[in-house]
Amino acid sequence: MKYGLLFILAFLASSLKAQSVLQFDKLFIVSEDKWVAFPMEKDSSYIYGFIYIDPHAGLSLHYDGSFKISKTGDFEPKKLDSTSVKVRLKPNNVRVAFIPENKFKELNISATPEWLKYYKTDTSSVERLYNWGYMYNAWGKCAKGLTYLEKAQQTNPNFKDLAVELAFSYNCLRQFNKAILVLQNAIKSDPTNAYINKELIYAQINSGQIEKAIESYKKAIVTCIDQTYNGENCYNVLQFYYAKRDKANFDLWVSDAKKWTATNEALTKNILAMEDSFK
């Protein structure tokens, strides 16, 4: 019993030491070009690797192996037996820790891996800038995404899908008038693009231009073969009237909203809740 207690105390001391060295408070998206460790596994080891941006795959992890922390605080690595593994990272809330530079030698790693140079070529091309902007938008970091997209716009304003991605950034940052200006130009050359229409309707609603948004919505219903966003568009109009407590117009739109969102459980639930609030 006494030895068991000593073991637990030693384990807790080791865990506390690890926690002081490794702070698991960083999202993937802020960990570009960083060596990171993941939270402790069941065997008391930590998976680690290097996070970087692949111009085609987006944010990725170059997985190097795992390490344990000794009682004295040393990092004891276990490298992969085979070649390294690359993993594409998707938006989530997983937190990782930056590995302190004073531990690089123990892990036999350098601050900048030799292979990273192959991903740093042609960093100013419109395609690369667009991909970076798109990636940051997907992770909800629209302000940073916009910096890349605006540079891409200066290089080639007609690059495929650039206009709508710019508008996505503007909408995300609540710069709705800028989004409308970009989208009105884009829709002239691609009027049947459902995604462009969706972003335009969203911007018009949130800028208070509800009549124009309704006009755009009705036009999209007729011209867009892709009906993916019809439910979301109609729901946004309905929500506008709900926020204004305009029951008359809410009642005019609620049937269509239910029809278009019938397969979307979350939106349907919200619509029913809004209806109940008017009773």
Residue, then its C-alpha position, 0 to 999 in steps of 0.5 A: m500500500k505504501y509503495g502504491l502511494l509512492f508510485i501515485l505521488a511520483f506519477l502526479a509529480s511527473s504529470l504536474k511537471a509536464q503540465s508546467v512545460l507543456q500548455f495545451d491551449k493552442l488551436f491548430i490554426v495558430s500553430e503554423d510552422k510550430w512543433v506541437a505535442f498532443p495531450m497525454e495518451k493512456d501510456s503517458s506518452y505524447i504524440y508530437g509533430f510539426i504543423y505546416i500548410d500544404p498549398h493543396a491539402g491545407l493545414s497539415l501535421h507532419y507526425d514524427g512520433s511520440f515521447k515520454i517525460s522522465k521524472t527529471g523532466d527530460f523528453e524521451p522520444k520514440k521515433l516512427d520506425s517507418t517514414s513520417v506520416k502526414v495528416r490533414l487537419k480539419p477545423n475542430n477545438v482540439r488544443v495542442a502545446f508548443i514544444p519549448e525550443n530548449k527541448f528540441k535537442e532532446l527530441n533531435i529536431s530542428a526549429t525549421p525542418e529541412w523538408l519545409k522548404y518544399y512547401k514554401t516555394d511560390t508563396s506569392s502566386v494567386e493560387r497559393l494566396y487563394n488557398w491560404g485565404y480559403m483555409y483561414n476562412a474555413w477555420g473561422k479566421c476571416a481577418k487573416g484569410l482576408t489579407y491573403l485574398e485581397k493580395a490575390q485580388q491585386t494579382n488576378p481579380n478574375f481568379k476562379d471563386l476568388a470573388v465569393e471567397l472574398a465576400f465570405s470574409y467580408n460577411c464573416l467580418r460584418q463588412f456587408n456593403k463590401a461583400i455586396l459590391v464584390l458579389q454584384n460584380a461576380i453575379k453578372s458573369d455567373p448568375t446561376n451560381a447558388y453559392i454566390n447568390k447565397e452570400l449576396i442574400y445573406a449580405q443584403i439581409n444583414s445590411g438591412q436591405i430586406e427587399k433587395a434580399i427577397e428579390s435576390y432570393k426569388k431570382a435564385i429560386v428560378t435561375c439556380i439549378d443547385q437548390t442546396y441553399n434555398g432552405e438557408n436563404c429562406y430561413n435567413v429572411l424568416q429570421f430577419y422578420y423574427a428579429k424585428r418581431d414582425k409577425a405579419n411578414f413572419d407568417l407569410w414566410v414560415s410555410d416556405a421556410k418549413k418546406w425548404t428546411a424540411t430535411n434540416e433538423a436544426l433549422t426546423k427546430n429553430i423555426l418551430a421555436m420562433e413560431d412558439s414565441f409568437k403565441 
